[in-house]
Amino acid sequence: MSELFMTMWAQSLGVNVYHGVGVDFEIPEGGSVTSTLDDDKRSSASFTTPKVILKDSSNSIGTSIDARMVCDASGFSRRLTSKFGARERFECGWNTDSYWTYFREKDLSNVDGRLLAWNYPATKHICFPEGWGWFIGLISWHHAPLANLMDLVAHVIASAAAGIPAEEFACTRELSDTFACPYEFITSIGWAVRNDFKLPDDLSAYGAGEAEQKFNFFRKRYPAIDTLLTDSFELLPGYYDGRTYFVRKGLSYRSPVVAGEGWLAIGNSAGFTNPLISPGINVGIGGAWRAANLTAEVLSAPVQEARTVMLAVAKSHQAFMHDFVLPRLHNLNRTWYNSFRDHRLFEAVPRTLWSVSFRAVDNHYYGEERMQFSEADARWVIGAGLDEFQALCVEVLDVLDGVNGGAPPSEQQVQKALAIMERTVRERTEMWPENRWDRWLRQYDDKLQKVPGKTARSEGFLVEAKRCGVCNYFVHNRADKCPICGEKDVWGRGASKI
Ligand SMILES: Cc1cc2nc3c(=O)[nH]c(=O)nc-3n(C[C@H](O)[C@H](O)[C@H](O)COP(=O)(O)OP(=O)(O)OC[C@H]3O[C@@H](n4cnc5c(N)ncnc54)[C@H](O)[C@@H]3O)c2cc1C
């Protein structure tokens, strides 16, 4: 649905969108790749561009597109980047694999009381020594006919274009009735686990195919997870295209070349590390924003400078995505996974990473400037872009990392890593004494020290949510109207604030 919305939104802005059309690319003879940019000897002022080949089964829109600039956003299929080399693996001796499926939430009141703050409107994570699990609540329009959905989205876009304020927008229930689009709430649940953990050779007791067996193996390995799934979730067999269980292996990689003459690659086509704390979408947006600006630079360059500007832009994008973003996210990822190996490390890592990621947390995120996305924001990379963050990761990884399958570290390793993190938190809280960390982290005070019995954020946290007293849906921020059922006074009547 979000993809449909974005493509239709783009169409409404004048972008041609071809639905159901496959794309491939042809590299022109001599079309340079980034590695040759430094010794580029050609005198031409113009540059070449990969040819975009359309595979349209209806044969109604032609067979190719002429473009001065091409952006490869084809995700894991890496349609263009794959022509410049196979996926590069990060050299740390281990990678991660994921196994997932879809459920319907049954009854939240069954949830184990030990799962503090489980009742929260965001992706939830449960971490264990070999990896972690995600619980992502989704609104699914899977059973709605595509034509009806397109009418619904067109109506929403027309309402936005007409300047209808949020309070007067039709709510989801009304839209669903008007356009005959049934919807339901489902939950994606999956595990992202280290591939250096040795699973038993025979997993036949856990189900049929590999994805099902490995999903169920980790489910059963942790009784708390098994109980949670049994009591509070109902499996949705064959929900997507008749498939129930899904697998994706070797999550971390980067494409060796992510830019060249006439093209740039963004998102998963450039690389990927891990879905933990959502770098895929958050950092992906920053990379796409930057690529759009670089494209504008190329297209607006005077004709006689076009090639020089193109080559400089390709080098900048290569340096940003390949050399900066992906290895830095990879270090963040390894640090998290190593923290899962001992509960003391797991408790220490989040507050330490937060302390290094955010600098002047309140000033930056509460002021007007939060509305202006900048180059500094794109380079922030959820904190991993900061040099001091990387220095911390390197120091901790030096103590903990290696091929260990998630086995517990030695006591000496734990104490050494904890000392590094204690020192870091002390330094950072002294450096930013104005930070109101108690607003951000439920169990901590302003010096990032745990406060026994504190389980809620202090007053003043920017992002707030309430459960609608009528339909029970979480409403974010300060909207008065529930977007699902249309209740007009969410903040006033019976809503519970999170
Ligand atoms: C198991 C798993 C869980 C994840 N969970 C999270 C999460 O919780 N939070 C988060 O931030 N990120 C998460 N991610 C990552 C996130 O999904 C990706 O980082 C993000 O979707 C990347 O966006 P993209 O546009 O690069 O690729 P995609 O979203 O994959 O889009 C690529 C598009 O290109 C199309 N395409 C491919 N080849 C062709 C072709 N030849 N012709 C025409 N079209 C083509 C595809 O159909 C698709 O629509 C997860 C990833 C995985 C694998």
PDBQT file of the ligand as one rigid body, heavy atoms in Angstrom, charges set to zero:
ROOT
HETATM    1  C1  LIG A 501      13.484  -9.405   6.543  1.00  0.00    +0.000 C 
HETATM    2  C2  LIG A 501      13.668  -7.921   6.435  1.00  0.00    +0.000 A 
HETATM    3  C3  LIG A 501      13.139  -7.089   7.425  1.00  0.00    +0.000 A 
HETATM    4  C4  LIG A 501      13.309  -5.708   7.334  1.00  0.00    +0.000 A 
HETATM    5  N1  LIG A 501      12.808  -4.901   8.325  1.00  0.00    +0.000 NA
HETATM    6  C5  LIG A 501      13.051  -3.569   8.282  1.00  0.00    +0.000 A 
HETATM    7  C6  LIG A 501      12.620  -2.701   9.316  1.00  0.00    +0.000 A 
HETATM    8  O1  LIG A 501      11.996  -3.124  10.273  1.00  0.00    +0.000 OA
HETATM    9  N2  LIG A 501      12.915  -1.386   9.218  1.00  0.00    +0.000 N 
HETATM   10  C7  LIG A 501      13.634  -0.887   8.163  1.00  0.00    +0.000 A 
HETATM   11  O2  LIG A 501      13.916   0.310   8.107  1.00  0.00    +0.000 OA
HETATM   12  N3  LIG A 501      14.046  -1.687   7.179  1.00  0.00    +0.000 NA
HETATM   13  C8  LIG A 501      13.770  -2.992   7.213  1.00  0.00    +0.000 A 
HETATM   14  N4  LIG A 501      14.200  -3.790   6.209  1.00  0.00    +0.000 N 
HETATM   15  C9  LIG A 501      14.937  -3.163   5.132  1.00  0.00    +0.000 C 
HETATM   16  C10 LIG A 501      14.038  -2.429   4.170  1.00  0.00    +0.000 C 
HETATM   17  O3  LIG A 501      12.980  -3.271   3.782  1.00  0.00    +0.000 OA
HETATM   18  C11 LIG A 501      14.893  -2.068   2.971  1.00  0.00    +0.000 C 
HETATM   19  O4  LIG A 501      16.088  -1.462   3.399  1.00  0.00    +0.000 OA
HETATM   20  C12 LIG A 501      14.152  -1.096   2.061  1.00  0.00    +0.000 C 
HETATM   21  O5  LIG A 501      12.945  -1.659   1.630  1.00  0.00    +0.000 OA
HETATM   22  C13 LIG A 501      15.030  -0.811   0.853  1.00  0.00    +0.000 C 
HETATM   23  O6  LIG A 501      14.331  -0.024  -0.075  1.00  0.00    +0.000 OA
HETATM   24  P1  LIG A 501      14.701  -0.093  -1.610  1.00  0.00    +0.000 P 
HETATM   25  O7  LIG A 501      13.811   0.945  -2.238  1.00  0.00    +0.000 OA
HETATM   26  O8  LIG A 501      16.161  -0.001  -1.814  1.00  0.00    +0.000 OA
HETATM   27  O9  LIG A 501      14.304  -1.551  -2.100  1.00  0.00    +0.000 OA
HETATM   28  P2  LIG A 501      12.875  -2.256  -2.164  1.00  0.00    +0.000 P 
HETATM   29  O10 LIG A 501      11.956  -1.734  -1.117  1.00  0.00    +0.000 OA
HETATM   30  O11 LIG A 501      13.162  -3.716  -2.201  1.00  0.00    +0.000 OA
HETATM   31  O12 LIG A 501      12.303  -1.776  -3.577  1.00  0.00    +0.000 OA
HETATM   32  C14 LIG A 501      12.840  -2.253  -4.793  1.00  0.00    +0.000 C 
HETATM   33  C15 LIG A 501      11.730  -2.214  -5.832  1.00  0.00    +0.000 C 
HETATM   34  O13 LIG A 501      12.292  -2.458  -7.110  1.00  0.00    +0.000 OA
HETATM   35  C16 LIG A 501      11.440  -3.367  -7.796  1.00  0.00    +0.000 C 
HETATM   36  N5  LIG A 501      12.251  -4.074  -8.810  1.00  0.00    +0.000 N 
HETATM   37  C17 LIG A 501      13.277  -4.927  -8.597  1.00  0.00    +0.000 A 
HETATM   38  N6  LIG A 501      13.789  -5.349  -9.774  1.00  0.00    +0.000 NA
HETATM   39  C18 LIG A 501      13.067  -4.729 -10.747  1.00  0.00    +0.000 A 
HETATM   40  C19 LIG A 501      13.108  -4.757 -12.163  1.00  0.00    +0.000 A 
HETATM   41  N7  LIG A 501      14.000  -5.482 -12.832  1.00  0.00    +0.000 N 
HETATM   42  N8  LIG A 501      12.209  -3.996 -12.835  1.00  0.00    +0.000 NA
HETATM   43  C20 LIG A 501      11.295  -3.229 -12.186  1.00  0.00    +0.000 A 
HETATM   44  N9  LIG A 501      11.230  -3.164 -10.842  1.00  0.00    +0.000 NA
HETATM   45  C21 LIG A 501      12.087  -3.912 -10.136  1.00  0.00    +0.000 A 
HETATM   46  C22 LIG A 501      10.897  -4.284  -6.718  1.00  0.00    +0.000 C 
HETATM   47  O14 LIG A 501       9.709  -4.897  -7.142  1.00  0.00    +0.000 OA
HETATM   48  C23 LIG A 501      10.663  -3.285  -5.591  1.00  0.00    +0.000 C 
HETATM   49  O15 LIG A 501       9.384  -2.701  -5.701  1.00  0.00    +0.000 OA
HETATM   50  C24 LIG A 501      14.020  -5.165   6.251  1.00  0.00    +0.000 A 
HETATM   51  C25 LIG A 501      14.534  -6.003   5.249  1.00  0.00    +0.000 A 
HETATM   52  C26 LIG A 501      14.363  -7.363   5.349  1.00  0.00    +0.000 A 
HETATM   53  C27 LIG A 501      14.922  -8.251   4.257  1.00  0.00    +0.000 C 
ENDROOT
TORSDOF 0
